[in-house]
Amino acid sequence: MIARIVLIAGLLAAGLGMAACENTVRGFGQDTQKAGQGIQQSVPPERQTQPQPMQ
């Protein structure tokens, strides 16, 4: 009985931890994207270049 309660509590904690981790990773990705957009907007249009394809 106690083992079952411990197992359920462990699974619940793991599920909540995974949900929090996903939100953290998603938030970090959005912050990185916003930072990249800010950098692109700070460069004058005449200085912007397109990435060259790798050979």
Backbone bond lengths (Angstrom), bond angles and torsions (degrees), N, CA, C in turn:
res aa  C-N    CA-C-N  psi(-1)  N-CA   C-N-CA  omega(-1)  CA-C   N-CA-C  phi
1 M - - - 1.457 - - 1.526 110.82 -
2 I 1.326 115.66 -48.66 1.470 119.06 -179.86 1.524 110.02 -65.97
3 A 1.322 116.51 -38.02 1.465 120.07 179.18 1.527 110.52 -62.65
4 R 1.307 117.26 -37.79 1.468 121.21 178.96 1.532 110.50 -65.69
5 I 1.322 117.01 -42.22 1.470 121.05 178.56 1.525 110.17 -63.88
6 V 1.335 116.07 -43.03 1.465 120.26 179.09 1.533 109.90 -63.78
7 L 1.322 117.08 -40.93 1.463 121.08 178.62 1.523 111.16 -62.98
8 I 1.314 117.04 -45.53 1.466 120.95 179.40 1.528 110.58 -63.61
9 A 1.330 116.58 -43.28 1.474 120.04 178.78 1.528 110.63 -63.19
10 G 1.320 116.85 -39.90 1.459 120.76 179.05 1.522 112.12 -65.01
11 L 1.336 116.32 -43.25 1.463 119.70 177.87 1.525 111.72 -65.05
12 L 1.312 116.51 -38.78 1.459 120.84 178.10 1.531 110.64 -64.46
13 A 1.320 116.33 -44.45 1.468 120.28 178.78 1.527 111.00 -64.02
14 A 1.336 116.98 -40.43 1.462 120.24 179.18 1.528 110.61 -64.90
15 G 1.323 116.91 -40.62 1.468 120.50 178.80 1.512 111.94 -63.86
16 L 1.312 116.42 -43.44 1.463 119.62 178.44 1.524 111.04 -66.13
17 G 1.322 116.40 -38.03 1.463 120.48 178.20 1.511 112.01 -63.82
18 M 1.333 116.60 -41.17 1.462 120.09 178.85 1.527 111.01 -66.22
19 A 1.312 117.56 -38.74 1.468 120.80 178.52 1.525 110.14 -64.42
20 A 1.314 116.98 -42.16 1.465 120.32 179.33 1.525 110.32 -65.71
21 C 1.307 117.02 -39.41 1.463 121.39 179.82 1.528 110.49 -63.70
22 E 1.318 117.03 -42.57 1.467 120.62 179.73 1.525 110.28 -61.94
23 N 1.327 117.24 -42.28 1.465 120.70 179.44 1.523 110.87 -65.53
24 T 1.326 117.25 -37.40 1.463 120.70 179.11 1.520 110.44 -65.63
25 V 1.312 117.05 -45.23 1.464 120.71 -179.57 1.524 110.31 -65.00
26 R 1.321 116.75 -43.05 1.467 120.41 178.83 1.529 110.16 -62.16
27 G 1.322 117.08 -43.90 1.470 121.09 179.07 1.515 111.88 -62.87
28 F 1.342 116.64 -40.24 1.463 120.31 178.62 1.522 110.29 -64.30
29 G 1.321 116.90 -40.53 1.468 120.61 178.18 1.517 111.81 -63.54
30 Q 1.317 116.82 -40.56 1.469 120.41 179.12 1.524 110.49 -67.44
31 D 1.332 117.44 -39.23 1.463 120.41 178.18 1.523 110.65 -64.06
32 T 1.327 116.58 -41.25 1.460 120.48 179.32 1.521 110.66 -64.91
33 Q 1.317 116.69 -40.91 1.467 120.49 178.86 1.524 110.76 -64.05
34 K 1.331 117.65 -42.85 1.459 120.96 178.64 1.524 111.17 -63.62
35 A 1.332 116.59 -38.70 1.465 120.01 178.63 1.528 110.33 -64.34
36 G 1.327 116.78 -42.18 1.470 120.28 177.77 1.510 112.16 -62.63
37 Q 1.318 116.49 -40.13 1.467 120.01 178.00 1.523 110.57 -65.33
38 G 1.320 116.89 -39.24 1.464 120.67 178.01 1.515 111.65 -63.14
39 I 1.322 116.22 -39.97 1.471 119.88 178.42 1.522 109.78 -66.06
40 Q 1.323 117.51 -43.86 1.461 119.96 179.57 1.525 111.41 -62.04
41 Q 1.312 117.61 -38.60 1.460 120.65 -179.04 1.522 111.89 -73.06
42 S 1.342 118.01 -22.25 1.459 120.08 -178.95 1.524 112.71 -82.06
43 V 1.331 117.81 -14.75 1.464 121.72 179.53 1.521 108.55 -87.36
44 P 1.344 117.80 129.05 1.465 119.82 178.42 1.532 110.65 -59.57
45 P 1.331 117.59 146.57 1.478 120.95 -176.73 1.526 113.80 -55.46
46 E 1.316 118.20 -35.47 1.463 119.46 -177.68 1.524 112.31 -71.82
47 R 1.319 118.08 -16.06 1.472 121.53 179.87 1.522 112.18 -97.64
48 Q 1.319 117.60 -6.99 1.463 119.94 -178.71 1.517 109.68 -77.23
49 T 1.309 115.82 136.64 1.457 121.63 178.02 1.521 108.92 -125.53
50 Q 1.305 115.09 156.99 1.456 120.33 176.48 1.526 108.04 -90.73
51 P 1.320 117.51 144.63 1.475 119.34 177.65 1.522 110.79 -63.33
52 Q 1.311 115.51 139.26 1.459 121.09 179.67 1.523 108.97 -86.89
53 P 1.336 117.88 140.62 1.469 119.55 178.14 1.527 110.89 -66.35
54 M 1.324 116.18 145.91 1.462 120.62 178.56 1.518 109.29 -76.25
55 Q 1.327 115.91 144.73 1.471 120.22 179.98 1.490 110.42 -108.23
